[in-house]
Every structure is written in C-alpha cells, then in structure tokens.
Amino acid sequence: MRPERTQRLWLVLGAAGLFFSGSLIGSVIGTQIARQDFDARLAALERPAPARATPGPTPGIWRREPSKHALTVFLPARPGVSEPDAAPPGSRAPQRGELESAPETVPKRPSAAARAGAPPDDPIEAPTQQAHVSPVQEPAWQRYAVKVSGAGERPAIAIVLDDLALNLPNTRKVITLPAPLSLAFMTYGYDLRRLTRRARDAGHELLVHMPMEPQDRSTDPGPNVLVTGMSDADLAQRVAWGLGRFEGFVGVNNHMGSRFTASAPDMARVMEALKRRGLLFLDSQTISGSVGGQVAAAHGVPFARRDIFIDNTPEPEEIRTQLAKLERLASRRGYAVGIGHPYNETIEALEAWIPDAKARGFVFVPISNIVARAAKASG
C-alpha cells in the first residue's frame, strides 16, 4: 500500500474514533444532567407547599365566589329554608303608578376601570356597629344623626341616594353633592369603609341598603338577600352581616324587597333586630302593599316612608318633573322624602336643583330629621 493511502486511512480511522468517543462522552454527561434534574424535581414535590395567607373561615358560614357579584358571598353552613315555589295567595307584582313604585332593577356592576385601586372590603374583617345600646346612650339613629341648624319651620326635603359603592366614580361624585344628603350604601358594595368615612366627613348621613326578596324571582337582588320564610338563625345571620359592613349609620332601607316588605312576620323579625340596635327604618315603598311602616311602629322602631322616586325614568326632563313634585309635597305637608340613584343624569340634576331649591326657601335635611318630624307630628 502506498504511503499516502496509508496516511489517509489512519486519518479516517482517527476521525471516526474521535466521533464515537465524543458521542459516548456526551451521552454520559447528558444522562447525568437528566438524573440531577429528575432528583431536583422529586425533592421539590416532596417539600410541603407553603401555607396560603388567606383569612380563616368564620364559624357557622362558608364562602364561595358568585358569578354575578364581585363580593364573597356568605351563606349558612347548614341548608336554610328554600324559597316557596309559588307566590303567596293574593300577591301580585306592583302596578305602574301605585305609589310611584320603582322597577326592581339590578344595579350595574362597575367596570374594571371603575374598580381600579379600590378592592372590596373583606366581610370577615368589616367592623360591626354596636349591637346593643346601653340605657345611658342615645340610640344609634340619634347618635349618628347629622344635625341641621336653622331648619325652623321651613319645608324640609330629604334626598336619599341608593345603590352606592357599586359604581365607584359616581359614588364619589355623589359624596361631593351639597350636604346633608342621606346616602344608602349597598351591603355588597366596594371599598365601603373608606367611602362611608368620606361621606360622613363630607356631612352626609349614612344608611345600610339591605337587599330583600323581590316579587320577580328572575330579578337578582344580590348576595345575602333577606328571603321570606328563612329560619330565624339564617335571617339573623344575614341581617348581622349586612349591619357589620361599615359603621356610623342611622338605619336601614330596603333594596328591592317587594315580596319581603309585604310579609308582616318576616318584617317583624327584621324590626326586632333594628330595635335592639337602636336603628331607624326607611321604607323605600317598592310596592303599595308594603307593611314596613306599620310593623316598625308596632315594634317601636323609628321610621319614615319614601314619597317620590325621582329617577324611575333617568332622563333630565323627567327628573326635573319629579323634583318639582317633591317641592310641592314639602310645601303642602312640611316635609318630603325623595329617593334616587347615582345615575349621571340624577347627579347633574341635583347639582343644579339643590341651590335653586334652597333659594326658594326649602331646607335640606337628613332622613333622621324627617323621622323626628314625623314622630312629632303623629305624637
């Protein structure tokens, strides 16, 4: 064999040897790396997961996340009494024009932009307003009442705005309206403690807007609604939860509730809870057959009734028409109660109307003042 061919053969054999030895070394190294990675994953699986920093359960209730509301829902740990399958005999939906009853619509859930920077309060940590009033203390409806000076005998108007703390930008606008207004904050609203403190600091009076069962079962009043026929324990639990969402309120008014407020036995149980806490009740009068006022009177609970809904039709001209009705009633009777909502049209109408109404001799008072006037007139 020629020398050059021998040299070429050795070069080929040497290259092949280097290739096979490199592959063998690479295979060994790869196997070791894979084994180390497997051992690390196995060790990680064997370590216990870190404990989650979430609040523990509250005795007697469990939580789940609802699909329609942004707030954690608290329901009885044991099944409560289910809702009846049929409406009570003789009951019917409110008819248009009866006491100007409002349609029981569900407030719109605010957008993500509206909720930015304002997470909902955790109901577990929400403060609870004093449940029992000492004999030496004023009842809560007087202790937290906003005092009005110089009202005299002038015709008085109380404006109550419902459904607050759902639309956060509009709730903040409402708080900037001329005080004193009566602001009813939804029990399942957002950022309740901060907003209610701001409202109190601005001179407004506070109410708890309590969801109650409507006639139309396809209408959703929100979580922790008071339902007719509930057990005493379940009803008491939901009332206590609603009254523990924030502090400094004078009483309660109903959100929806056309079925519930027409049930004297169920309203009696609510009035017993309000009486123990020294609170007043404002009947929103979502149905002509509401027994809220008479049941409150029978239990010694201070109360008032809504006279006019100012924004059943949230259009500027309609709102102005309703405000004019409110003025005429206040002039004739000495006081009137109007209920509205945080619609843009309502806020703009009130901004323009309140100064003009004051110039015409009307005085704006909180709902506690109306309760005191009504009690004086009837007593």
FIVEXNU-414475 format. One line per field, with one value per residue (C-alpha): x, y, z; chain; residue in three letters. Coordinates in Angstrom, 2 decimals. Example, Ala and Ser with C-alpha at 12.3 -4.5 7.8 and 13.67 -1.06 7.14 Angstrom:
xx	12.30|13.67
yy	-4.50|-1.06
zz	7.80|7.14
chaine	A|A
residu	ALA|SER
END
This chain:
xx	0.00|1.26|2.35|-0.12|-3.03|-1.89|-1.73|-5.21|-6.65|-5.24|-6.72|-10.19|-9.91|-8.75|-11.66|-14.14|-12.66|-12.94|-16.57|-17.60|-15.71|-17.25|-20.75|-20.11|-18.87|-21.82|-24.26|-22.80|-22.87|-26.47|-27.57|-26.04|-27.73|-31.11|-30.71|-29.83|-32.87|-35.13|-33.76|-34.35|-37.96|-38.60|-37.24|-39.42|-42.51|-41.66|-41.44|-44.75|-46.42|-46.25|-49.37|-51.65|-52.17|-55.93|-58.29|-59.75|-63.43|-65.93|-67.82|-71.18|-70.67|-68.92|-67.80|-67.99|-67.33|-70.53|-70.69|-72.70|-71.25|-67.70|-68.02|-67.54|-70.91|-71.58|-74.29|-75.43|-73.29|-76.43|-79.12|-81.71|-85.38|-85.80|-87.85|-91.52|-92.44|-95.45|-96.28|-98.40|-102.16|-103.35|-99.88|-99.11|-96.37|-96.51|-98.54|-97.21|-98.34|-99.08|-97.26|-94.86|-93.28|-89.86|-88.94|-86.69|-83.69|-80.28|-77.63|-74.97|-71.70|-68.89|-66.22|-62.70|-61.53|-64.05|-62.86|-59.16|-57.33|-60.35|-60.65|-63.81|-63.72|-63.26|-66.55|-64.72|-62.73|-65.52|-66.28|-69.55|-71.66|-72.62|-75.39|-76.85|-77.31|-76.62|-79.54|-77.36|-76.55|-78.62|-79.89|-77.72|-80.20|-79.75|-76.10|-75.02|-77.59|-76.34|-77.52|-79.15|-79.24|-81.65|-84.25|-87.05|-90.47|-89.28|-90.43|-87.85|-86.66|-84.67|-82.86|-81.84|-79.49|-79.46|-77.16|-73.94|-70.49|-71.14|-70.33|-67.30|-66.75|-70.42|-70.40|-67.51|-69.46|-72.48|-70.33|-69.36|-73.02|-74.16|-74.74|-76.67|-77.98|-78.82|-76.55|-77.58|-74.58|-75.14|-74.16|-72.10|-70.51|-66.83|-64.45|-67.26|-65.28|-63.29|-66.26|-68.56|-65.92|-65.52|-69.28|-69.54|-66.66|-68.50|-71.56|-73.85|-75.89|-75.48|-77.95|-77.42|-79.08|-80.29|-81.20|-84.65|-86.60|-88.44|-91.68|-89.99|-87.70|-85.85|-84.54|-81.31|-81.12|-77.55|-75.83|-77.13|-80.65|-83.33|-85.84|-89.35|-89.66|-85.99|-85.19|-84.62|-80.93|-80.34|-82.19|-80.38|-77.05|-77.70|-79.00|-75.93|-73.63|-75.26|-75.11|-71.45|-70.19|-69.41|-70.05|-71.77|-75.16|-78.54|-80.62|-81.65|-83.67|-84.66|-83.09|-85.91|-87.97|-91.46|-92.15|-90.30|-91.65|-95.20|-94.68|-95.53|-93.97|-90.68|-90.55|-91.28|-88.08|-86.08|-87.65|-86.69|-83.06|-83.23|-84.89|-82.11|-79.53|-81.36|-81.72|-84.43|-86.10|-86.81|-89.37|-88.41|-92.01|-91.20|-94.75|-98.03|-98.67|-95.55|-96.12|-92.73|-94.09|-96.81|-94.60|-91.89|-94.42|-95.69|-92.13|-91.21|-88.74|-88.49|-89.38|-90.15|-91.53|-90.38|-92.70|-91.35|-88.86|-87.04|-85.41|-87.61|-87.04|-83.43|-83.87|-83.18|-86.67|-88.39|-86.08|-86.84|-90.56|-90.22|-88.17|-90.93|-93.44|-91.17|-91.16|-94.95|-95.39|-92.89|-94.67|-98.04|-97.09|-93.96|-91.53|-90.97|-88.66|-87.26|-85.20|-82.83|-79.82|-76.27|-77.07|-75.16|-78.45|-79.57|-76.27|-76.29|-79.92|-79.29|-76.20|-78.32|-81.53|-80.34|-79.02|-82.18|-84.47|-82.60|-83.07|-86.82|-86.88|-86.53|-84.16|-82.34|-82.22|-81.07|-83.58|-83.20|-84.64|-87.67|-88.16|-88.11|-90.54|-92.93|-92.81|-93.52|-96.43|-98.02|-97.38
yy	0.00|3.41|5.63|8.38|5.89|4.51|8.02|8.81|5.61|6.44|9.91|8.47|5.94|8.62|10.90|8.05|7.22|10.82|10.95|7.78|8.68|12.18|10.72|8.33|11.14|13.36|10.55|10.03|13.76|14.08|11.14|12.72|16.07|14.40|12.41|15.54|17.38|14.44|14.30|18.06|17.81|14.86|16.75|19.75|17.56|16.07|19.51|20.73|23.64|26.98|27.91|30.41|33.69|33.78|34.52|31.51|30.67|32.41|29.97|28.95|30.24|29.14|31.13|30.77|33.14|34.13|34.64|37.86|39.80|40.75|40.20|36.98|35.53|34.25|31.65|29.43|26.35|24.28|24.45|27.11|27.01|27.05|29.70|28.83|27.54|29.77|33.34|33.84|33.90|37.27|38.62|40.35|42.37|46.12|48.00|51.08|54.22|52.62|54.89|55.58|52.17|51.72|48.82|46.46|46.53|45.18|47.92|47.69|46.14|48.69|48.15|47.03|50.59|51.86|49.34|50.01|50.72|50.02|46.34|45.23|45.03|41.58|40.89|38.92|41.98|44.54|46.37|45.66|48.56|48.25|45.69|46.63|50.16|51.00|52.67|55.75|56.15|57.67|55.14|54.82|56.66|59.74|59.25|59.13|61.63|64.68|67.77|70.55|74.07|76.78|74.42|76.10|75.69|75.81|72.99|70.21|67.86|64.68|63.26|59.62|58.11|54.31|51.65|53.41|51.74|49.78|52.46|53.96|57.09|58.08|57.27|59.69|62.33|61.81|62.40|65.82|66.94|69.59|68.04|66.84|64.03|60.52|58.04|54.37|52.12|48.64|45.88|44.17|47.36|48.07|49.88|50.53|51.63|54.25|55.60|55.80|57.61|60.08|60.56|61.18|63.67|65.49|65.95|63.25|60.76|57.02|54.18|50.48|49.46|45.93|43.52|41.99|39.48|40.92|39.68|38.66|35.74|36.23|39.53|39.12|41.44|40.40|38.25|37.65|38.78|38.50|35.90|35.24|32.06|31.83|30.29|32.70|31.77|32.28|35.58|36.88|35.88|37.78|40.86|40.86|40.51|43.48|45.64|44.74|46.07|49.60|51.95|55.24|54.60|55.66|52.86|50.65|50.97|48.14|47.32|45.83|43.79|43.99|40.44|40.65|44.03|42.78|39.95|41.12|38.07|38.46|42.23|41.77|39.76|42.48|45.16|43.24|43.34|47.07|47.80|46.04|48.14|51.46|51.93|53.55|52.08|53.88|52.06|52.52|51.60|49.41|48.03|49.56|46.65|47.19|46.75|48.18|51.32|49.72|46.85|49.34|51.36|48.23|47.38|50.89|51.40|54.99|55.04|57.09|56.30|57.29|59.77|60.13|58.27|60.98|58.92|55.96|57.36|58.59|61.41|65.05|66.38|63.54|64.01|67.74|66.94|64.62|67.17|69.72|67.23|66.82|70.58|70.80|67.97|69.53|72.89|71.28|68.82|70.42|67.69|65.17|62.24|61.59|58.57|58.48|56.62|57.51|57.97|60.66|62.39|62.37|63.74|66.56|67.41|67.56|69.74|72.33|71.96|71.96|75.57|76.80|74.97|76.48|79.92|79.22|78.62|74.83|73.28|70.02|67.59|64.01|61.20|61.21|64.72|63.57|60.66|63.08|65.47|62.64|61.29|64.77|65.28|61.93|62.21
zz	0.00|-0.89|1.99|1.07|1.14|4.49|5.91|4.58|6.11|9.52|9.33|8.56|11.38|13.80|12.90|13.34|16.72|17.87|16.72|18.57|21.74|21.73|21.34|24.23|26.49|25.50|26.25|29.70|30.50|29.24|31.38|34.48|33.82|33.29|36.52|38.52|37.08|37.94|41.50|41.92|40.71|43.01|46.01|45.18|45.09|48.47|50.14|51.67|49.87|51.72|53.71|51.94|53.75|53.48|56.36|58.07|57.95|60.17|62.42|61.03|57.48|54.34|51.33|47.59|44.72|42.89|39.15|39.12|42.06|42.86|46.59|48.51|49.46|52.96|53.31|56.18|56.73|57.06|54.40|55.10|54.26|50.49|48.78|48.26|44.81|44.42|45.32|48.44|47.81|46.63|45.91|42.63|41.05|41.70|39.12|37.39|39.13|42.52|44.98|42.12|42.73|41.19|38.90|40.84|38.59|39.47|39.75|37.05|38.12|37.72|35.11|35.93|35.38|37.92|40.47|39.90|43.12|45.31|46.23|48.02|51.78|53.25|55.06|57.75|58.75|58.41|61.66|63.38|64.61|68.25|68.52|71.92|73.15|76.76|78.59|79.18|75.47|72.73|70.21|67.10|64.88|67.05|67.95|64.28|63.02|61.15|62.99|60.98|62.36|61.32|59.83|61.81|60.25|56.66|54.35|54.56|51.81|52.39|49.37|49.70|47.12|46.92|45.44|46.42|46.33|43.13|40.56|42.29|40.16|40.52|44.23|44.66|42.69|44.95|48.02|46.64|46.35|48.86|52.29|54.08|51.89|53.09|51.34|51.31|50.72|49.29|51.71|49.00|47.65|47.13|49.47|51.94|54.97|53.08|51.12|54.14|56.17|53.32|53.12|56.86|56.70|53.89|56.15|54.79|56.80|56.22|55.67|55.07|51.79|52.64|49.80|50.26|48.19|45.16|43.65|40.41|41.18|37.90|39.30|41.26|44.30|45.10|47.71|51.22|50.36|53.06|51.87|53.16|55.19|56.18|59.53|62.42|62.57|58.85|58.74|61.83|60.30|57.08|58.90|61.15|58.16|56.39|59.53|60.04|56.72|57.92|60.84|61.63|60.01|61.40|59.95|57.06|53.88|51.59|48.24|46.13|48.64|47.14|48.31|51.62|52.76|52.16|54.69|58.21|60.00|58.16|58.57|62.28|62.68|60.94|63.14|66.26|65.09|64.34|67.68|69.58|67.74|68.09|64.33|62.18|59.11|55.84|53.72|50.07|49.17|46.18|46.40|47.52|49.88|51.97|55.70|56.69|58.33|60.38|61.54|62.51|64.51|66.25|67.35|68.42|65.56|64.28|60.60|57.52|54.08|50.64|48.94|45.40|43.24|41.37|38.62|37.69|34.20|34.27|31.80|32.72|32.00|33.89|36.88|36.99|36.90|39.89|41.83|41.26|42.72|45.72|46.30|46.10|48.61|51.02|50.77|51.49|54.25|55.66|54.55|51.76|51.06|47.58|46.58|43.62|42.33|41.32|37.62|35.77|34.94|38.60|39.86|37.30|38.05|41.80|41.36|39.57|41.58|45.21|45.22|43.44|45.87|48.81|47.29|47.12|50.89|51.18|53.68|53.02|55.92|56.53|56.95|60.74|60.76|58.79|61.21|64.14|62.39|61.53|65.08|66.46|64.05|64.92|68.64
chaine	A|A|A|A|A|A|A|A|A|A|A|A|A|A|A|A|A|A|A|A|A|A|A|A|A|A|A|A|A|A|A|A|A|A|A|A|A|A|A|A|A|A|A|A|A|A|A|A|A|A|A|A|A|A|A|A|A|A|A|A|A|A|A|A|A|A|A|A|A|A|A|A|A|A|A|A|A|A|A|A|A|A|A|A|A|A|A|A|A|A|A|A|A|A|A|A|A|A|A|A|A|A|A|A|A|A|A|A|A|A|A|A|A|A|A|A|A|A|A|A|A|A|A|A|A|A|A|A|A|A|A|A|A|A|A|A|A|A|A|A|A|A|A|A|A|A|A|A|A|A|A|A|A|A|A|A|A|A|A|A|A|A|A|A|A|A|A|A|A|A|A|A|A|A|A|A|A|A|A|A|A|A|A|A|A|A|A|A|A|A|A|A|A|A|A|A|A|A|A|A|A|A|A|A|A|A|A|A|A|A|A|A|A|A|A|A|A|A|A|A|A|A|A|A|A|A|A|A|A|A|A|A|A|A|A|A|A|A|A|A|A|A|A|A|A|A|A|A|A|A|A|A|A|A|A|A|A|A|A|A|A|A|A|A|A|A|A|A|A|A|A|A|A|A|A|A|A|A|A|A|A|A|A|A|A|A|A|A|A|A|A|A|A|A|A|A|A|A|A|A|A|A|A|A|A|A|A|A|A|A|A|A|A|A|A|A|A|A|A|A|A|A|A|A|A|A|A|A|A|A|A|A|A|A|A|A|A|A|A|A|A|A|A|A|A|A|A|A|A|A|A|A|A|A|A|A|A|A|A|A|A|A|A|A|A|A|A|A|A|A|A|A|A|A|A|A|A|A|A
residu	MET|ARG|PRO|GLU|ARG|THR|GLN|ARG|LEU|TRP|LEU|VAL|LEU|GLY|ALA|ALA|GLY|LEU|PHE|PHE|SER|GLY|SER|LEU|ILE|GLY|SER|VAL|ILE|GLY|THR|GLN|ILE|ALA|ARG|GLN|ASP|PHE|ASP|ALA|ARG|LEU|ALA|ALA|LEU|GLU|ARG|PRO|ALA|PRO|ALA|ARG|ALA|THR|PRO|GLY|PRO|THR|PRO|GLY|ILE|TRP|ARG|ARG|GLU|PRO|SER|LYS|HIS|ALA|LEU|THR|VAL|PHE|LEU|PRO|ALA|ARG|PRO|GLY|VAL|SER|GLU|PRO|ASP|ALA|ALA|PRO|PRO|GLY|SER|ARG|ALA|PRO|GLN|ARG|GLY|GLU|LEU|GLU|SER|ALA|PRO|GLU|THR|VAL|PRO|LYS|ARG|PRO|SER|ALA|ALA|ALA|ARG|ALA|GLY|ALA|PRO|PRO|ASP|ASP|PRO|ILE|GLU|ALA|PRO|THR|GLN|GLN|ALA|HIS|VAL|SER|PRO|VAL|GLN|GLU|PRO|ALA|TRP|GLN|ARG|TYR|ALA|VAL|LYS|VAL|SER|GLY|ALA|GLY|GLU|ARG|PRO|ALA|ILE|ALA|ILE|VAL|LEU|ASP|ASP|LEU|ALA|LEU|ASN|LEU|PRO|ASN|THR|ARG|LYS|VAL|ILE|THR|LEU|PRO|ALA|PRO|LEU|SER|LEU|ALA|PHE|MET|THR|TYR|GLY|TYR|ASP|LEU|ARG|ARG|LEU|THR|ARG|ARG|ALA|ARG|ASP|ALA|GLY|HIS|GLU|LEU|LEU|VAL|HIS|MET|PRO|MET|GLU|PRO|GLN|ASP|ARG|SER|THR|ASP|PRO|GLY|PRO|ASN|VAL|LEU|VAL|THR|GLY|MET|SER|ASP|ALA|ASP|LEU|ALA|GLN|ARG|VAL|ALA|TRP|GLY|LEU|GLY|ARG|PHE|GLU|GLY|PHE|VAL|GLY|VAL|ASN|ASN|HIS|MET|GLY|SER|ARG|PHE|THR|ALA|SER|ALA|PRO|ASP|MET|ALA|ARG|VAL|MET|GLU|ALA|LEU|LYS|ARG|ARG|GLY|LEU|LEU|PHE|LEU|ASP|SER|GLN|THR|ILE|SER|GLY|SER|VAL|GLY|GLY|GLN|VAL|ALA|ALA|ALA|HIS|GLY|VAL|PRO|PHE|ALA|ARG|ARG|ASP|ILE|PHE|ILE|ASP|ASN|THR|PRO|GLU|PRO|GLU|GLU|ILE|ARG|THR|GLN|LEU|ALA|LYS|LEU|GLU|ARG|LEU|ALA|SER|ARG|ARG|GLY|TYR|ALA|VAL|GLY|ILE|GLY|HIS|PRO|TYR|ASN|GLU|THR|ILE|GLU|ALA|LEU|GLU|ALA|TRP|ILE|PRO|ASP|ALA|LYS|ALA|ARG|GLY|PHE|VAL|PHE|VAL|PRO|ILE|SER|ASN|ILE|VAL|ALA|ARG|ALA|ALA|LYS|ALA|SER|GLY
END
